[in-house]
Amino acid sequence: MTSTPYFSLAVLFVGALGFGLAPLGLAWLWGKLYSPAKPNALKNAIYECGLESKGDAWVEFRSAYYLYAIIFLIFDVEAVFLLPFAVAFTGLGLAACLAMLVFVLLLIEGLAWAWAKGVLTWA
Amino acid sequence: MAVDEGLKIELGKQGVFVTTLQELYNWGRRSSVWPMNFGLACCAIEMIATTMARYDMARFGAEVFRPSPRQADMMIISGTVTKKMAPQVVRLYNQMAEPRYVIAMGACAISGGPFKQGYNVLKGIDRYIPVDIHIPGCPPRPEALLEAFMALQKKIDAQHLTGEDRPRHLDAEAQGLFPVPGQGEHDLEPAANKSVWTVPVVIR
Protein backbone atom coordinates (compact mmCIF):
# COMPACT_ATOMS: atom_id res chain seq x y z
CA MET A 1 0.00 0.00 0.00
CA THR A 2 2.84 2.38 0.81
CA SER A 3 4.06 1.98 -2.76
CA THR A 4 1.08 3.85 -4.25
CA PRO A 5 1.92 7.48 -5.11
CA TYR A 6 -1.22 8.70 -3.35
CA PHE A 7 -0.26 7.29 0.04
CA SER A 8 1.67 10.40 1.11
CA LEU A 9 -1.23 12.55 -0.04
CA ALA A 10 -3.63 10.53 2.09
CA VAL A 11 -1.35 10.93 5.11
CA LEU A 12 -1.19 14.68 4.54
CA PHE A 13 -4.96 14.85 4.13
CA VAL A 14 -5.58 13.07 7.42
CA GLY A 15 -3.02 15.34 9.08
CA ALA A 16 -4.67 18.47 7.68
CA LEU A 17 -8.10 17.25 8.75
CA GLY A 18 -6.83 16.56 12.26
CA PHE A 19 -5.15 19.96 12.41
CA GLY A 20 -8.46 21.63 11.72
CA LEU A 21 -10.77 19.41 13.72
CA ALA A 22 -8.65 18.80 16.84
CA PRO A 23 -8.85 22.40 18.19
CA LEU A 24 -12.59 22.48 17.53
CA GLY A 25 -13.04 19.14 19.29
CA LEU A 26 -10.87 20.19 22.22
CA ALA A 27 -12.74 23.48 22.60
CA TRP A 28 -16.06 21.62 22.52
CA LEU A 29 -14.80 19.13 25.09
CA TRP A 30 -13.49 21.92 27.34
CA GLY A 31 -16.83 23.68 27.15
CA LYS A 32 -18.71 20.47 27.98
CA LEU A 33 -16.48 19.65 30.95
CA TYR A 34 -15.77 22.98 32.61
CA SER A 35 -18.10 25.66 31.34
CA PRO A 36 -21.62 25.26 32.74
CA ALA A 37 -24.39 26.42 30.41
CA LYS A 38 -26.56 29.15 31.88
CA PRO A 39 -29.45 29.60 29.51
CA ASN A 40 -32.28 31.97 30.30
CA ALA A 41 -35.25 33.43 28.50
CA LEU A 42 -33.41 36.65 27.62
CA LYS A 43 -30.37 34.86 26.25
CA ASN A 44 -32.44 32.42 24.22
CA ALA A 45 -34.58 35.13 22.70
CA ILE A 46 -34.77 34.84 18.93
CA TYR A 47 -34.14 38.36 17.78
CA GLU A 48 -30.65 39.83 18.20
CA CYS A 49 -30.95 43.59 17.76
CA GLY A 50 -31.85 44.35 21.35
CA LEU A 51 -35.52 44.87 20.73
CA GLU A 52 -38.13 42.35 21.63
CA SER A 53 -39.64 40.52 18.72
CA LYS A 54 -43.32 41.11 18.18
CA GLY A 55 -45.85 38.92 16.42
CA ASP A 56 -45.28 35.84 14.34
CA ALA A 57 -42.57 35.24 11.77
CA TRP A 58 -45.01 33.19 9.67
CA VAL A 59 -46.74 36.10 7.99
CA GLU A 60 -48.87 35.72 4.87
CA PHE A 61 -48.28 37.75 1.76
CA ARG A 62 -51.20 38.81 -0.41
CA SER A 63 -51.63 36.39 -3.26
CA ALA A 64 -52.20 39.38 -5.56
CA TYR A 65 -48.42 39.84 -5.63
CA TYR A 66 -48.13 36.89 -8.05
CA LEU A 67 -48.68 39.41 -10.86
CA TYR A 68 -45.49 41.25 -9.96
CA ALA A 69 -43.64 37.94 -9.90
CA ILE A 70 -44.93 36.99 -13.36
CA ILE A 71 -44.16 40.35 -14.96
CA PHE A 72 -40.73 40.45 -13.36
CA LEU A 73 -40.07 36.99 -14.74
CA ILE A 74 -41.14 38.00 -18.26
CA PHE A 75 -38.83 41.02 -18.46
CA ASP A 76 -35.97 39.47 -16.51
CA VAL A 77 -35.79 36.23 -18.47
CA GLU A 78 -36.24 38.11 -21.70
CA ALA A 79 -33.35 40.45 -20.96
CA VAL A 80 -31.07 37.62 -19.83
CA PHE A 81 -31.59 35.59 -23.01
CA LEU A 82 -31.94 38.42 -25.50
CA LEU A 83 -28.59 39.96 -24.70
CA PRO A 84 -26.39 36.96 -25.71
CA PHE A 85 -28.75 36.38 -28.63
CA ALA A 86 -28.22 39.94 -29.87
CA VAL A 87 -24.45 39.71 -29.41
CA ALA A 88 -24.20 36.48 -31.46
CA PHE A 89 -26.93 37.48 -33.93
CA THR A 90 -24.81 37.79 -37.08
CA GLY A 91 -23.31 34.32 -36.67
CA LEU A 92 -26.59 32.50 -36.11
CA GLY A 93 -28.45 30.26 -38.53
CA LEU A 94 -32.14 30.15 -39.36
CA ALA A 95 -32.88 27.37 -36.85
CA ALA A 96 -31.44 29.37 -33.97
CA CYS A 97 -33.44 32.44 -34.98
CA LEU A 98 -36.64 30.42 -35.16
CA ALA A 99 -35.98 28.88 -31.75
CA MET A 100 -35.39 32.31 -30.28
CA LEU A 101 -38.52 33.66 -31.97
CA VAL A 102 -40.63 30.90 -30.37
CA PHE A 103 -39.08 31.66 -27.01
CA VAL A 104 -39.68 35.41 -27.27
CA LEU A 105 -43.22 34.85 -28.54
CA LEU A 106 -43.98 32.69 -25.50
CA LEU A 107 -42.85 35.51 -23.23
CA ILE A 108 -44.69 38.15 -25.28
CA GLU A 109 -47.83 36.06 -24.93
CA GLY A 110 -47.50 36.45 -21.17
CA LEU A 111 -46.97 40.19 -21.59
CA ALA A 112 -50.00 40.48 -23.84
CA TRP A 113 -52.07 38.61 -21.29
CA ALA A 114 -50.92 40.95 -18.52
CA TRP A 115 -51.59 43.98 -20.72
CA ALA A 116 -55.09 42.79 -21.56
CA LYS A 117 -55.74 42.16 -17.88
CA GLY A 118 -54.86 45.79 -17.17
CA VAL A 119 -51.91 45.05 -14.88
CA LEU A 120 -49.62 47.53 -16.63
CA THR A 121 -51.82 50.54 -15.91
CA TRP A 122 -50.82 52.21 -12.69
CA ALA A 123 -53.73 52.11 -10.29
CA MET B 1 1.62 25.71 39.44
CA ALA B 2 3.43 28.82 38.43
CA VAL B 3 6.91 28.40 37.02
CA ASP B 4 9.59 30.62 38.55
CA GLU B 5 9.95 33.66 36.28
CA GLY B 6 13.78 33.66 36.32
CA LEU B 7 13.94 29.96 35.56
CA LYS B 8 11.52 30.47 32.69
CA ILE B 9 13.70 33.14 31.10
CA GLU B 10 16.80 31.00 31.62
CA LEU B 11 15.11 28.01 29.97
CA GLY B 12 13.84 30.27 27.16
CA LYS B 13 17.43 31.26 26.36
CA GLN B 14 18.23 27.58 25.92
CA GLY B 15 15.28 27.13 23.57
CA VAL B 16 13.00 25.45 26.11
CA PHE B 17 9.63 27.07 26.57
CA VAL B 18 7.60 26.23 29.63
CA THR B 19 4.09 27.39 30.38
CA THR B 20 1.07 26.44 32.39
CA LEU B 21 -2.32 25.46 31.08
CA GLN B 22 -3.72 28.56 32.74
CA GLU B 23 -1.27 30.88 31.01
CA LEU B 24 -1.90 29.23 27.67
CA TYR B 25 -5.66 29.41 28.16
CA ASN B 26 -5.62 33.06 29.19
CA TRP B 27 -3.25 33.91 26.35
CA GLY B 28 -5.75 32.45 23.92
CA ARG B 29 -8.66 34.23 25.57
CA ARG B 30 -7.09 37.66 25.76
CA SER B 31 -5.85 37.45 22.19
CA SER B 32 -9.24 36.70 20.69
CA VAL B 33 -11.70 39.03 22.35
CA TRP B 34 -14.42 39.78 19.83
CA PRO B 35 -16.16 43.11 20.33
CA MET B 36 -19.76 43.67 19.43
CA ASN B 37 -20.52 45.81 16.43
CA PHE B 38 -22.52 48.67 17.81
CA GLY B 39 -21.98 52.31 18.62
CA LEU B 40 -24.19 54.66 20.56
CA ALA B 41 -22.90 58.19 19.94
CA CYS B 42 -19.82 60.23 19.07
CA CYS B 43 -17.46 57.90 20.96
CA ALA B 44 -18.35 55.29 18.35
CA ILE B 45 -16.47 57.36 15.78
CA GLU B 46 -13.33 57.07 17.90
CA MET B 47 -14.03 53.37 18.32
CA ILE B 48 -14.27 52.96 14.55
CA ALA B 49 -11.01 54.90 14.13
CA THR B 50 -9.38 52.53 16.61
CA THR B 51 -10.21 49.54 14.43
CA MET B 52 -8.87 51.15 11.27
CA ALA B 53 -5.35 51.08 9.88
CA ARG B 54 -3.83 53.98 11.83
CA TYR B 55 -4.58 52.67 15.32
CA ASP B 56 -5.17 49.07 14.25
CA MET B 57 -6.91 47.23 17.06
CA ALA B 58 -6.18 44.03 15.13
CA ARG B 59 -2.76 44.06 16.78
CA PHE B 60 -4.51 42.94 19.96
CA GLY B 61 -6.72 40.34 18.31
CA ALA B 62 -9.87 42.39 18.72
CA GLU B 63 -10.61 43.43 15.17
CA VAL B 64 -13.43 41.00 14.55
CA PHE B 65 -16.44 43.17 15.29
CA ARG B 66 -19.42 40.83 15.29
CA PRO B 67 -22.85 42.02 14.25
CA SER B 68 -24.54 39.44 16.47
CA PRO B 69 -24.27 39.34 20.27
CA ARG B 70 -24.07 35.52 20.11
CA GLN B 71 -20.60 35.72 18.58
CA ALA B 72 -19.25 38.61 20.62
CA ASP B 73 -17.78 38.63 24.12
CA MET B 74 -16.85 42.26 24.57
CA MET B 75 -19.22 45.17 24.61
CA ILE B 76 -17.85 48.68 24.10
CA ILE B 77 -20.46 51.10 25.40
CA SER B 78 -19.37 53.91 23.11
CA GLY B 79 -21.45 56.93 23.87
CA THR B 80 -24.45 58.35 25.64
CA VAL B 81 -26.90 55.74 26.85
CA THR B 82 -30.34 57.27 26.78
CA LYS B 83 -33.11 55.83 28.87
CA LYS B 84 -34.79 54.77 25.66
CA MET B 85 -31.71 52.81 24.61
CA ALA B 86 -30.71 51.31 27.97
CA PRO B 87 -33.12 48.31 27.85
CA GLN B 88 -31.77 47.35 24.43
CA VAL B 89 -28.17 47.58 25.63
CA VAL B 90 -28.92 45.39 28.65
CA ARG B 91 -30.79 42.88 26.50
CA LEU B 92 -27.86 42.67 24.09
CA TYR B 93 -25.50 42.20 27.03
CA ASN B 94 -27.64 39.27 28.17
CA GLN B 95 -27.43 37.66 24.75
CA MET B 96 -23.65 37.80 24.52
CA ALA B 97 -21.48 34.73 24.89
CA GLU B 98 -19.73 34.02 28.18
CA PRO B 99 -17.27 35.18 29.47
CA ARG B 100 -18.39 38.67 28.55
CA TYR B 101 -16.59 41.90 29.23
CA VAL B 102 -17.76 45.50 29.12
CA ILE B 103 -15.76 48.63 28.42
CA ALA B 104 -17.64 51.84 29.23
CA MET B 105 -16.11 54.36 26.86
CA GLY B 106 -16.36 58.07 27.51
CA ALA B 107 -17.86 60.36 30.09
CA CYS B 108 -21.45 59.64 29.03
CA ALA B 109 -21.18 55.87 29.32
CA ILE B 110 -19.56 56.00 32.74
CA SER B 111 -21.67 58.73 34.35
CA GLY B 112 -23.93 60.56 31.91
CA GLY B 113 -21.15 63.05 31.18
CA PRO B 114 -22.17 66.47 29.92
CA PHE B 115 -25.76 65.25 29.65
CA LYS B 116 -25.93 64.06 33.26
CA GLN B 117 -28.60 66.63 34.11
CA GLY B 118 -30.73 65.53 31.18
CA TYR B 119 -34.03 63.87 32.01
CA ASN B 120 -33.50 61.20 29.36
CA VAL B 121 -29.89 60.19 29.94
CA LEU B 122 -28.82 57.18 31.98
CA LYS B 123 -26.24 58.20 34.56
CA GLY B 124 -23.78 55.43 33.79
CA ILE B 125 -24.38 52.02 32.23
CA ASP B 126 -22.85 50.36 35.31
CA ARG B 127 -26.24 50.78 36.95
CA TYR B 128 -27.45 47.76 35.02
CA ILE B 129 -24.50 45.71 33.84
CA PRO B 130 -21.09 45.02 35.40
CA VAL B 131 -18.47 47.20 33.72
CA ASP B 132 -14.87 45.97 33.64
CA ILE B 133 -13.08 49.07 32.39
CA HIS B 134 -14.15 52.70 32.56
CA ILE B 135 -12.52 55.22 30.20
CA PRO B 136 -12.99 58.91 30.99
CA GLY B 137 -12.81 61.47 28.20
CA CYS B 138 -15.15 63.29 25.87
CA PRO B 139 -14.57 61.52 23.61
CA PRO B 140 -11.51 59.45 24.59
CA ARG B 141 -8.89 59.28 21.89
CA PRO B 142 -8.27 55.93 20.17
CA GLU B 143 -5.10 55.59 22.27
CA ALA B 144 -7.30 55.67 25.37
CA LEU B 145 -9.47 52.86 24.01
CA LEU B 146 -6.35 50.84 23.23
CA GLU B 147 -5.08 51.51 26.75
CA ALA B 148 -8.41 50.33 28.14
CA PHE B 149 -8.28 47.24 25.99
CA MET B 150 -4.78 46.46 27.21
CA ALA B 151 -6.03 46.89 30.78
CA LEU B 152 -8.80 44.40 30.00
CA GLN B 153 -6.22 41.99 28.60
CA LYS B 154 -4.21 42.29 31.82
CA LYS B 155 -7.39 41.60 33.74
CA ILE B 156 -8.09 38.48 31.69
CA ASP B 157 -4.48 37.38 32.10
CA ALA B 158 -4.72 37.65 35.88
CA GLN B 159 -7.77 35.39 36.13
CA HIS B 160 -7.22 31.92 37.55
CA LEU B 161 -8.85 28.77 36.26
CA THR B 162 -10.12 27.88 39.71
CA GLY B 163 -10.93 29.80 42.85
CA GLU B 164 -12.78 32.99 43.55
CA ASP B 165 -11.42 35.06 40.66
CA ARG B 166 -12.09 32.52 37.93
CA PRO B 167 -13.73 33.85 34.77
CA ARG B 168 -17.50 33.95 34.73
CA HIS B 169 -17.96 31.14 32.24
CA LEU B 170 -16.17 28.65 34.51
CA ASP B 171 -18.31 29.64 37.48
CA ALA B 172 -21.66 27.88 37.71
CA GLU B 173 -22.78 30.31 40.39
CA ALA B 174 -22.01 33.47 38.43
CA GLN B 175 -25.01 35.60 37.62
CA GLY B 176 -26.17 34.86 34.10
CA LEU B 177 -29.30 36.95 33.88
CA PHE B 178 -29.23 40.71 34.25
CA PRO B 179 -32.80 42.01 34.34
CA VAL B 180 -33.80 44.38 31.57
CA PRO B 181 -35.28 47.63 32.90
CA GLY B 182 -38.67 48.69 31.66
CA GLN B 183 -39.97 52.14 30.77
CA GLY B 184 -41.75 53.52 33.81
CA GLU B 185 -43.84 56.63 34.08
CA HIS B 186 -40.93 58.98 34.86
CA ASP B 187 -37.82 56.83 34.82
CA LEU B 188 -36.55 53.37 34.03
CA GLU B 189 -37.91 50.76 36.41
CA PRO B 190 -36.01 49.61 38.36
CA ALA B 191 -33.72 52.67 38.41
CA ALA B 192 -30.68 50.42 38.96
CA ASN B 193 -29.79 46.75 39.25
CA LYS B 194 -29.12 46.29 42.97
CA SER B 195 -26.82 43.31 42.40
CA VAL B 196 -24.31 45.29 40.34
CA TRP B 197 -24.73 48.86 41.59
CA THR B 198 -25.61 50.45 44.88
CA VAL B 199 -26.33 54.10 45.52
CA PRO B 200 -23.00 55.60 46.60
CA VAL B 201 -23.00 57.23 50.00
CA VAL B 202 -22.06 60.90 49.71
CA ILE B 203 -19.96 62.08 52.64
CA ARG B 204 -20.19 65.82 53.12
HADDOCK unambig.tbl for C-alpha pairs under 7 A between the chains (distance, minus, plus):
assign (segid A and resid 34 and name CA) (segid B and resid 170 and name CA) 5.99 0.50 0.50
assign (segid A and resid 35 and name CA) (segid B and resid 169 and name CA) 5.55 0.50 0.50
assign (segid A and resid 35 and name CA) (segid B and resid 170 and name CA) 4.77 0.50 0.50
assign (segid A and resid 36 and name CA) (segid B and resid 169 and name CA) 6.94 0.50 0.50
assign (segid A and resid 36 and name CA) (segid B and resid 170 and name CA) 6.65 0.50 0.50
assign (segid A and resid 36 and name CA) (segid B and resid 172 and name CA) 5.62 0.50 0.50
assign (segid A and resid 38 and name CA) (segid B and resid 176 and name CA) 6.14 0.50 0.50
assign (segid A and resid 40 and name CA) (segid B and resid 177 and name CA) 6.81 0.50 0.50
assign (segid A and resid 42 and name CA) (segid B and resid 91 and name CA) 6.86 0.50 0.50
assign (segid A and resid 42 and name CA) (segid B and resid 94 and name CA) 6.37 0.50 0.50
assign (segid A and resid 42 and name CA) (segid B and resid 95 and name CA) 6.72 0.50 0.50
assign (segid A and resid 43 and name CA) (segid B and resid 94 and name CA) 5.54 0.50 0.50
assign (segid A and resid 43 and name CA) (segid B and resid 95 and name CA) 4.33 0.50 0.50
assign (segid A and resid 48 and name CA) (segid B and resid 68 and name CA) 6.37 0.50 0.50
assign (segid A and resid 48 and name CA) (segid B and resid 69 and name CA) 6.73 0.50 0.50
assign (segid A and resid 50 and name CA) (segid B and resid 88 and name CA) 4.30 0.50 0.50
assign (segid A and resid 50 and name CA) (segid B and resid 89 and name CA) 6.51 0.50 0.50
assign (segid A and resid 50 and name CA) (segid B and resid 91 and name CA) 5.46 0.50 0.50
assign (segid A and resid 50 and name CA) (segid B and resid 92 and name CA) 5.13 0.50 0.50
assign (segid A and resid 51 and name CA) (segid B and resid 88 and name CA) 5.82 0.50 0.50
